[in-house]
Amino acid sequence: MKALFTAIAAVVLATSASASTVTLSNFSHKDLTGDGTAFDDVYTLNLAHNTWVSGVLTTSSLLGGLPAIDVQSVTLRRLGTGVDWAQIVAINWDVADTGVEKWAMPVTELASGSWQFEVKGISYFDKAGNGYTASVELPEPASIALAALALVGAGAASARRRKA
């Protein structure tokens, strides 16, 4: 049992302590029309290996106060496949004219290669400083290997105990 707890601790440490974060943001969206101005931001995210990825996007304002930006979709795409992010905090734009939105992507395994990260929405603010920040968590390959090794070790220890 002690080996199992040690292995679980190693997995938790390996997957949480060794993740790198890619941060993407754009605070330049303006609405000069007074009716809302649509935007479509596309970034490239290159993955060297198949890996597990998660992420969060939050709208905000660099000028202070609540943002007036309605993100309508967040997607990671590669070769015709897409991973849509889910809106976890929404604003009813028919009632409010400002507010913080949050979008999230649960832990998902992505294939290696070039992925397009796309954010679509509408800005309702006439000055720069209105936008969003997205953080994408990418575990390091060494941490994934350490986690796998810990699980294999726990399985071996358990099997050895059953035979004894």
Residue, then its C-alpha position, 0 to 999 in steps of 0.5 A: m500500500k505504501a508503494l501505491f501511495t508513493a506512486i500516486a504522489a509521484v504522478v501528481l507531482a510529475t503532472s502538476a509541477s512540470a507543465s509549461t504554459v503558453t499564454l495568448s492574448n489580444f487587447s486591441h479590439k475596438d468598436l468604432t461603429g457603436d454596434g459591435t465589431a466582429f473579430d477572428d483571431v488565429y494563433t498557431l500552436n506547435l506540438a512536438h509530441n502527442t500530448w495532453v492539453s487543457g486551457v482557460l480563456t478569460t475576458s478582461s480590460l487593461l483599462g480597469g473595469l469590466p470588459a465589453i467583449d463577447v467571445q462567441s467561440v474558442t477552437l483548436r483545429r488541425l487537419g479538419t479536426g477541432v476541439d471546441w472549448a466550452q463557455i463556463v461563465a457567460i454574459n447575457w449581452d441583451v441585458a448587460d453591456t459589460g462582464v467577464e466571460k470564461w471559456a475552458m477546454p478540459v484535458t484532451e489528448l492532441a496529436s503532434g503538429s501545427w494546431q490553429f487556436e481561433v478566438k471569434g467574437i464581438s467587441y463593444f468598446d471604442k478604446a483599445g485595452n479590451g480583450y482576453t487572455a488564454s492559457v494553454e497547459l502543456p505537460e513536459p514529455a519528461s513529466i508524462a514519462l515519470a507519471a507512466l513509470a510511477l503507475v507501472g511501478a505501482g502495478a508491479a508492486s501490487a502484482r508482487r504482493r498478490k503472488a507472495 
